[in-house]
Amino acid sequence: MNQNTWKVCLLAILGSVGMSAQSTFGVVLGDVRDASGAVVRGAKVRLTNTAENSKRETTSDGNGVYEFQNVKAGPYEIGVTVTGFRAFKVSDLNLIARQTLRVDVAVQIGEETQTMEVTSSAGVIATDSPAISSSLTPESVLNLPSNVRGAGSTTPYGLLQTLPGVQSDNGGGYSIQGGLPAQSESSVDGISITQLTGNSANRNQFLSVESISEIKVQGVGNTAEFGQPGDITVTSKSGGNQVKGALFWYHQNKAFDARAFGQNTLPAKIGNTFGGTIGGPVMIPKVYDGRNKTFFYFTWESMRYPRQGTVQNTVP
């Protein structure tokens, strides 16, 4: 091959690799208006990730519109300042993966030193996307009464059936909002975990429940970004400005099991699932400017599950 042919091949390979992943980022947008409903141009809008203390800034355009693209999921607050108006602040915003979050701002005339604070409500009606979606928070993943570690596996795949619009079939697959189980894409942090055969999720590639930041399913009204009508998205946790960690241990024993019908004795079983997590900021002294920009999160989980089974036969 000549040099140009090698370049074409290299570009084709890089292009195919780039298309295999999908973004988990979302969008935050809205309008800035005054008390009369007139648009406010040139307002300074600041978006702050409260977990990482990272900030992004923009200004409202001629139509009073502001927009932040490629925003990672997490907790946020928005601050708006404009000359001649009170400062505006809305907190307790929660952006989930691939969400378009609209936050409209109504500023009031007054001193800039005065601040009007608004706390976001728990539920947000999505008006900028026709897609129907539902999700599980980290607290839900850990606290739902679903024994994902009780059958010799640690995959949280079974938690999908707790979401509205998800139905299971006889083979353990899940239909999303009326589609076939094979009509769904599955990904972890934007990387596909869809099996080549059967087009179902590779259940063993789901993250540990201790590492999951969000499990989201999306179906009806999905955009052309996805190759299938349904989408299963799992995102991992990210470290914050404080170093935090946890230890966990899950124990199984036959002493806690009930006997099946006709079973005289319980088979031996002693199972232990244990591990730990730690996350925090990565600080590089030479370039550290007082605000962390890089974070880490590490999870280790191990499972020991030796067990036996009982055989019941009828003999003369």
Phi, psi and chi 1 to 4 in degrees:
 res  aa     phi    psi   chi1   chi2   chi3   chi4
   1 MET       -  145.8  -64.5 -175.6 -178.8      -
   2 ASN   -85.7  178.0   57.1   33.8      -      -
   3 GLN   -63.8  -39.6 -173.3  176.2    4.0      -
   4 ASN   -65.3  -37.1  -68.4  -28.5      -      -
   5 THR   -64.2  -41.2  -55.2      -      -      -
   6 TRP   -61.5  -39.0  -81.6  110.5      -      -
   7 LYS   -64.4  -41.5  -69.5 -179.1  179.2  178.6
   8 VAL   -63.4  -42.5  172.0      -      -      -
   9 CYS   -63.6  -41.8  -67.9      -      -      -
  10 LEU   -64.3  -42.1  180.0   60.3      -      -
  11 LEU   -64.8  -35.8  -71.8  174.2      -      -
  12 ALA   -66.1  -40.6      -      -      -      -
  13 ILE   -66.5  -46.1  -66.7  172.6      -      -
  14 LEU   -64.0  -36.5  -67.3  175.2      -      -
  15 GLY   -66.2  -41.2      -      -      -      -
  16 SER   -67.7  -35.3   63.0      -      -      -
  17 VAL   -67.0  -41.1  171.4      -      -      -
  18 GLY   -65.5  -32.2      -      -      -      -
  19 MET   -80.3  -10.3  -69.8 -174.4  -65.7      -
  20 SER   -77.1  -14.5   62.9      -      -      -
  21 ALA  -112.0  151.8      -      -      -      -
  22 GLN  -121.8  149.0  -63.7  173.0  -24.9      -
  23 SER   -75.4  142.4  171.2      -      -      -
  24 THR  -103.5    5.5   59.4      -      -      -
  25 PHE   -72.0  157.6  -67.2  149.7      -      -
  26 GLY  -119.5 -170.0      -      -      -      -
  27 VAL  -132.6  137.5  178.1      -      -      -
  28 VAL  -119.4  125.2  178.7      -      -      -
  29 LEU  -147.9  172.3   50.0   78.2      -      -
  30 GLY   170.6 -177.9      -      -      -      -
  31 ASP  -112.6  148.5  -62.3  -28.9      -      -
  32 VAL  -113.6  117.8 -178.3      -      -      -
  33 ARG  -133.8  161.2  -61.8  177.6 -180.0  -89.9
  34 ASP   -92.5 -174.2   61.0   16.8      -      -
  35 ALA   -63.7  -25.5      -      -      -      -
  36 SER   -85.9   -7.2   66.4      -      -      -
  37 GLY    95.2   -0.1      -      -      -      -
  38 ALA   -75.9  145.7      -      -      -      -
  39 VAL   -70.3  148.7  -61.0      -      -      -
  40 VAL  -114.8  116.1  177.8      -      -      -
  41 ARG   -91.2  149.5  -55.0  175.0  180.0   85.6
  42 GLY    72.5   16.5      -      -      -      -
  43 ALA   -72.2  136.7      -      -      -      -
  44 LYS   -85.9  120.1 -176.9  178.4  178.8 -179.2
  45 VAL  -115.3  128.2 -176.2      -      -      -
  46 ARG  -118.9  128.4  173.1  178.8  -68.6  179.1
  47 LEU  -108.4  123.3  179.2   68.6      -      -
  48 THR  -121.2  125.4  -56.5      -      -      -
  49 ASN   -81.5  109.7 -175.4  -47.0      -      -
  50 THR   -71.7  -19.9   55.0      -      -      -
  51 ALA   -78.7  -33.9      -      -      -      -
  52 GLU  -107.8  -11.8  -59.2  178.2   -5.3      -
  53 ASN    60.4   30.8 -165.0   31.7      -      -
  54 SER   -94.9  142.7   57.2      -      -      -
  55 LYS  -126.8  146.2  -61.9  177.3  175.0   62.2
  56 ARG  -133.0  145.9  -65.4  173.8   58.8 -180.0
  57 GLU  -130.3  149.4  -67.0 -176.5   -8.3      -
  58 THR  -154.3  177.1 -173.0      -      -      -
  59 THR  -127.6  150.7   55.4      -      -      -
  60 SER   -71.6  142.9   58.1      -      -      -
  61 ASP   -84.9 -166.4   60.8   16.1      -      -
  62 GLY   -63.6  -19.6      -      -      -      -
  63 ASN   -99.4    9.2  -63.7  -43.4      -      -
  64 GLY    76.3   15.7      -      -      -      -
  65 VAL   -98.9  137.1  176.3      -      -      -
  66 TYR  -123.3  157.2   73.4   90.9      -      -
  67 GLU  -157.2  135.8 -177.8  173.3   -6.0      -
  68 PHE  -117.7  119.1  -65.7   94.1      -      -
  69 GLN   -96.7  159.6  -67.6  -81.5   -7.8      -
  70 ASN    53.8   57.0  -61.6  -36.3      -      -
  71 VAL  -102.6  126.7 -176.3      -      -      -
  72 LYS   -73.4  150.7   66.7 -178.0  -65.0 -174.8
  73 ALA   -63.0  145.6      -      -      -      -
  74 GLY   155.5 -176.4      -      -      -      -
  75 PRO   -84.4  139.1   29.7  -33.0      -      -
  76 TYR  -139.8  163.2  -74.2   91.3      -      -
  77 GLU  -138.4  152.1   67.1  177.9   24.6      -
  78 ILE  -121.8  132.0  -68.4  177.7      -      -
  79 GLY  -120.5  137.0      -      -      -      -
  80 VAL  -128.0  129.8  179.6      -      -      -
  81 THR  -130.3  139.2   55.9      -      -      -
  82 VAL  -154.1  142.2   58.0      -      -      -
  83 THR   -60.6  131.8  -56.7      -      -      -
  84 GLY    89.7   -1.6      -      -      -      -
  85 PHE  -128.4  155.9  -66.9   87.6      -      -
  86 ARG   -65.9  148.2  -64.3  179.0 -177.9  177.7
  87 ALA   -66.9  144.3      -      -      -      -
  88 PHE  -119.6  138.1 -179.4   92.5      -      -
  89 LYS  -142.9  129.7  179.7 -179.6  177.9 -178.6
  90 VAL  -123.4  128.8   55.7      -      -      -
  91 SER  -120.6  178.1   56.7      -      -      -
  92 ASP    60.7   36.3  -66.5  -21.5      -      -
  93 LEU   -86.3  140.5  -63.6  169.7      -      -
  94 ASN  -127.0  112.3 -175.6   46.0      -      -
  95 LEU   -96.0  125.0  179.8   70.0      -      -
  96 ILE   -98.1  170.6   62.7  177.0      -      -
  97 ALA   -60.0  134.6      -      -      -      -
  98 ARG    59.3   28.1  -63.2  173.1  177.4  168.0
  99 GLN   -97.2  144.6  179.9 -172.1   17.4      -
 100 THR  -102.5  106.9  -61.1      -      -      -
 101 LEU  -102.8  117.9 -180.0   62.2      -      -
 102 ARG   -97.0  126.7  171.2  170.9  -74.7  -84.0
 103 VAL  -130.9   99.1 -177.7      -      -      -
 104 ASP   -83.9  143.7  -67.9  -31.0      -      -
 105 VAL  -118.1  133.2  176.0      -      -      -
 106 ALA  -120.2  104.9      -      -      -      -
 107 VAL   -90.5  155.0  -67.9      -      -      -
 108 GLN  -121.0  147.1  -63.1 -179.6   -3.5      -
 109 ILE   -66.2  135.8  -63.8  175.6      -      -
 110 GLY   165.6 -171.7      -      -      -      -
 111 GLU   -74.4  143.7  -62.4  -67.4  -25.7      -
 112 GLU   -67.1  -21.1  -65.7 -179.3   44.0      -
 113 THR   -75.1  -15.7   55.0      -      -      -
 114 GLN   -86.9  143.1  -61.8  174.9  -43.9      -
 115 THR  -126.7  132.4  -58.0      -      -      -
 116 MET  -102.2  117.9 -177.3  173.2   65.6      -
 117 GLU  -106.6  138.3  -64.4 -170.1   14.9      -
 118 VAL  -129.8  134.7  177.1      -      -      -
 119 THR  -101.8  127.2  -59.1      -      -      -
 120 SER   -67.2  145.2  173.3      -      -      -
 121 SER   -77.5  163.4   58.4      -      -      -
 122 ALA   -66.0  -39.2      -      -      -      -
 123 GLY  -100.0  136.0      -      -      -      -
 124 VAL  -124.7  125.5  176.8      -      -      -
 125 ILE   -82.6  122.0  -61.4  176.6      -      -
 126 ALA   -82.3  117.4      -      -      -      -
 127 THR  -112.3   -3.3   58.5      -      -      -
 128 ASP  -106.7    5.1  -66.8  -87.2      -      -
 129 SER  -148.1  134.6  172.9      -      -      -
 130 PRO   -80.4   -7.3   31.2  -35.0      -      -
 131 ALA   -67.5  140.7      -      -      -      -
 132 ILE   -99.4  122.7  -61.5  176.4      -      -
 133 SER  -139.5  162.2   63.3      -      -      -
 134 SER  -149.9  155.5   55.9      -      -      -
 135 SER  -148.2  163.4   61.1      -      -      -
 136 LEU  -114.6  133.1  -67.6  174.0      -      -
 137 THR   -82.8  167.8   63.4      -      -      -
 138 PRO   -57.7  -36.4  -23.4   32.0      -      -
 139 GLU   -65.9  -39.9  -66.3   76.5   18.6      -
 140 SER   -66.3  -41.1  -60.8      -      -      -
 141 VAL   -60.2  -39.2  171.2      -      -      -
 142 LEU   -82.9  -31.3  -71.0  173.0      -      -
 143 ASN  -102.1  -12.7  -62.3  -29.4      -      -
 144 LEU   -62.6  139.7  -82.4  172.4      -      -
 145 PRO   -76.3   59.3   29.8  -35.8      -      -
 146 SER  -120.4  118.9  178.3      -      -      -
 147 ASN   -83.1   75.1 -166.2    5.8      -      -
 148 VAL   -73.9  -13.0  -61.0      -      -      -
 149 ARG  -106.6   10.7  -70.9  166.7  168.2  154.2
 150 GLY   -97.1    5.0      -      -      -      -
 151 ALA  -128.6   33.8      -      -      -      -
 152 GLY    79.5   16.9      -      -      -      -
 153 SER  -146.1  157.7  173.2      -      -      -
 154 THR  -114.8    9.7   61.0      -      -      -
 155 THR   -73.1  134.9  175.7      -      -      -
 156 PRO   -87.5   20.0   31.7  -33.3      -      -
 157 TYR   -55.0  -36.6  176.9   75.7      -      -
 158 GLY   -65.4  -16.5      -      -      -      -
 159 LEU   -68.0  -17.5  -67.0  175.1      -      -
 160 LEU   -60.1  -32.8  -67.4  172.8      -      -
 161 GLN   -69.5  -10.3   61.8 -173.2  -48.3      -
 162 THR   -83.0   -9.9   65.0      -      -      -
 163 LEU   -86.8  144.2  -69.7  169.1      -      -
 164 PRO   -65.0  141.7   21.4  -31.9      -      -
 165 GLY    86.3    3.3      -      -      -      -
 166 VAL  -111.1  125.2  178.5      -      -      -
 167 GLN  -123.6  142.4  -59.4   85.6   31.4      -
 168 SER   -96.4  153.3   61.2      -      -      -
 169 ASP  -106.6 -174.3   61.3    9.2      -      -
 170 ASN   -71.8  -18.0  -66.0  -28.6      -      -
 171 GLY   -98.2    8.3      -      -      -      -
 172 GLY    85.7    6.3      -      -      -      -
 173 GLY   -85.9  164.3      -      -      -      -
 174 TYR  -125.5  131.0  -66.7  115.5      -      -
 175 SER   -93.1  134.5  164.3      -      -      -
 176 ILE  -107.6  111.8  -63.2  179.0      -      -
 177 GLN    53.0   45.9  -61.3  170.1   12.2      -
 178 GLY    92.7  -10.7      -      -      -      -
 179 GLY   -79.5  167.0      -      -      -      -
 180 LEU   -72.5  152.9  -64.0  174.1      -      -
 181 PRO   -56.8  -30.6  -27.7   35.8      -      -
 182 ALA   -79.8   -2.7      -      -      -      -
 183 GLN  -101.0   40.4  -66.2  179.5  -48.1      -
 184 SER  -135.8  141.0  -63.2      -      -      -
 185 GLU   -93.9  145.2  -64.5  -95.0  -13.1      -
 186 SER  -129.5  137.2  -57.5      -      -      -
 187 SER  -149.7  154.2   64.6      -      -      -
 188 VAL  -122.6  116.6  173.2      -      -      -
 189 ASP    53.9   36.8  -71.7  -25.1      -      -
 190 GLY    86.3   -6.6      -      -      -      -
 191 ILE   -97.3  127.6  -54.6  -59.7      -      -
 192 SER   -65.4  136.2  175.1      -      -      -
 193 ILE  -121.3   25.1   58.4  169.5      -      -
 194 THR   -79.1  131.0  -55.5      -      -      -
 195 GLN   -70.9  145.4  -62.4 -172.0   62.4      -
 196 LEU   -69.5  -33.0  -63.6  178.8      -      -
 197 THR  -101.7  125.0   57.0      -      -      -
 198 GLY    89.2  -16.1      -      -      -      -
 199 ASN    55.1   33.4 -155.1   49.9      -      -
 200 SER  -109.5  169.2   58.9      -      -      -
 201 ALA   -71.5  139.9      -      -      -      -
 202 ASN   -78.6  103.5 -169.0  -31.8      -      -
 203 ARG   -65.4  -30.2  -55.9  172.7 -169.5 -177.6
 204 ASN   -77.4   -6.4  -68.6  -35.3      -      -
 205 GLN   -97.0    3.4  -70.2 -173.8   -8.6      -
 206 PHE   -69.0  149.4  -85.6   70.7      -      -
 207 LEU   -70.8  162.6  -60.2  171.5      -      -
 208 SER   -60.9  145.4  165.8      -      -      -
 209 VAL   -59.5  -23.9  -66.8      -      -      -
 210 GLU   -74.5  -17.5  -53.0  -69.8  -23.0      -
 211 SER  -101.5   -6.0  -62.5      -      -      -
 212 ILE   -84.3  128.3  -68.2  176.9      -      -
 213 SER   -92.2  -32.6  174.5      -      -      -
 214 GLU  -164.3  142.1  179.8 -172.0   -8.3      -
 215 ILE  -119.4  122.9  -61.8  178.0      -      -
 216 LYS  -130.1  137.3  178.0 -177.8  178.6 -179.7
 217 VAL  -118.4  144.6  -64.1      -      -      -
 218 GLN  -144.0  136.2 -173.1  167.0  -73.5      -
 219 GLY  -140.4  -99.5      -      -      -      -
 220 VAL   -50.9  128.6  176.5      -      -      -
 221 GLY    83.3   14.0      -      -      -      -
 222 ASN   -59.9  151.0 -132.7  -14.8      -      -
 223 THR   -84.2  171.9   64.7      -      -      -
 224 ALA   -71.0   -4.0      -      -      -      -
 225 GLU   -62.8  -27.8  174.4 -173.6   -2.9      -
 226 PHE  -103.8  142.2  -50.3  101.9      -      -
 227 GLY   -79.5  -12.8      -      -      -      -
 228 GLN  -128.0  159.8  -61.6  -70.0  -17.0      -
 229 PRO   -61.4  -34.5  -22.5   33.1      -      -
 230 GLY  -105.1  154.1      -      -      -      -
 231 ASP  -142.7  132.8  177.1   68.5      -      -
 232 ILE  -116.4  117.2  -58.9  170.7      -      -
 233 THR  -119.9  128.6  -60.4      -      -      -
 234 VAL  -119.0  129.9 -178.9      -      -      -
 235 THR  -120.4  146.0   54.3      -      -      -
 236 SER   -92.8  159.9   60.9      -      -      -
 237 LYS   -71.2  156.7  -68.3 -179.8  179.3  178.3
 238 SER  -124.5  144.4  171.4      -      -      -
 239 GLY   -67.3  158.7      -      -      -      -
 240 GLY  -118.5 -161.9      -      -      -      -
 241 ASN   -74.9  -18.1  -80.2  -67.9      -      -
 242 GLN  -108.5  141.3  -63.5  178.9  -16.4      -
 243 VAL   -77.4  120.3  177.2      -      -      -
 244 LYS  -133.2  148.9  -65.4 -177.6  178.5 -179.5
 245 GLY  -152.5  173.0      -      -      -      -
 246 ALA  -157.6  153.2      -      -      -      -
 247 LEU  -117.5  146.7  -61.3  174.4      -      -
 248 PHE  -142.4  152.8   58.6   89.5      -      -
 249 TRP  -150.1  128.0  172.7   44.8      -      -
 250 TYR  -122.6  123.5  178.6   81.6      -      -
 251 HIS  -117.6  139.7  177.6   69.6      -      -
 252 GLN  -126.8  141.6  -60.0  178.1   74.6      -
 253 ASN  -152.1  146.9 -166.4  -68.2      -      -
 254 LYS   -63.4  -21.1   73.7  171.6 -174.1  177.5
 255 ALA   -62.8  -21.1      -      -      -      -
 256 PHE   -98.2    0.3  -54.6  111.4      -      -
 257 ASP   -93.4  150.3  -66.7  -14.9      -      -
 258 ALA   -93.7  152.5      -      -      -      -
 259 ARG   -80.7  140.5  -64.7 -179.8 -177.1  178.5
 260 ALA   -74.9  166.5      -      -      -      -
 261 PHE   -59.9  126.3  177.8   77.2      -      -
 262 GLY    80.0    3.5      -      -      -      -
 263 GLN   -89.4  122.4 -167.6  175.2   31.2      -
 264 ASN   -83.9  -36.9  -64.6  -37.6      -      -
 265 THR  -131.0  155.8   60.1      -      -      -
 266 LEU   -92.6  135.5  -71.4  170.8      -      -
 267 PRO   -68.3  152.5   25.8  -33.4      -      -
 268 ALA   -64.9  137.7      -      -      -      -
 269 LYS  -157.6  123.7 -178.4  179.6   73.0  173.4
 270 ILE  -138.2  110.2  -62.3  178.5      -      -
 271 GLY  -118.4  140.1      -      -      -      -
 272 ASN  -137.2  124.5  -69.6  -72.5      -      -
 273 THR  -119.8  123.7  -56.5      -      -      -
 274 PHE  -146.3  161.7   50.4   90.1      -      -
 275 GLY   168.8 -162.5      -      -      -      -
 276 GLY  -161.1  164.4      -      -      -      -
 277 THR  -134.0  152.7   65.6      -      -      -
 278 ILE  -153.8  140.0 -173.2  170.4      -      -
 279 GLY  -149.1  157.6      -      -      -      -
 280 GLY   173.8 -171.0      -      -      -      -
 281 PRO   -85.4  152.3   31.3  -34.3      -      -
 282 VAL  -104.8  110.1  177.0      -      -      -
 283 MET  -107.2  123.3  -66.0  178.1  -71.5      -
 284 ILE  -106.2  108.1  -55.5  174.7      -      -
 285 PRO   -54.6  -37.7  -24.9   34.6      -      -
 286 LYS   -69.9  -27.5  -68.2 -176.2  178.9  179.5
 287 VAL  -118.3    4.4  -61.8      -      -      -
 288 TYR   -72.0  125.0 -178.8   60.0      -      -
 289 ASP  -114.4   21.4   59.4   -3.2      -      -
 290 GLY    93.5   -3.4      -      -      -      -
 291 ARG  -135.5  121.0 -172.6  175.3   67.2 -172.9
 292 ASN   -71.3  139.2  -59.1  -48.1      -      -
 293 LYS  -125.1  -11.3  -60.8  178.7 -179.1  178.3
 294 THR  -128.9  136.1  -54.3      -      -      -
 295 PHE  -135.2  160.5  -53.3   87.7      -      -
 296 PHE  -131.1  156.0   74.8   92.9      -      -
 297 TYR  -149.6  127.5 -166.4   87.2      -      -
 298 PHE  -128.8  134.4  173.8   78.5      -      -
 299 THR  -130.8  135.5  -60.8      -      -      -
 300 TRP  -126.7  129.1  175.6   74.0      -      -
 301 GLU  -137.6  134.5 -178.5  171.7    7.6      -
 302 SER  -131.0  144.4 -179.2      -      -      -
 303 MET  -126.1  129.6 -172.9  175.1 -161.4      -
 304 ARG  -120.2  114.5  -55.1  -70.9 -172.3  -92.1
 305 TYR  -139.7   61.1 -166.5   56.6      -      -
 306 PRO   -72.4  137.9   27.0  -33.4      -      -
 307 ARG  -155.4  166.1   60.5 -162.9 -175.6  -80.7
 308 GLN  -128.6  169.9  -63.0  177.1  -10.7      -
 309 GLY  -128.5  158.1      -      -      -      -
 310 THR  -104.3  144.0   58.3      -      -      -
 311 VAL  -116.2  125.4  177.6      -      -      -
 312 GLN  -116.5  121.1  -58.7 -177.7   61.2      -
 313 ASN  -127.9  154.1  -68.1  -38.7      -      -
 314 THR  -101.1  123.6  -58.8      -      -      -
 315 VAL  -124.6  159.5  -63.3      -      -      -
 316 PRO   -61.5      -  -22.3   32.7      -      -
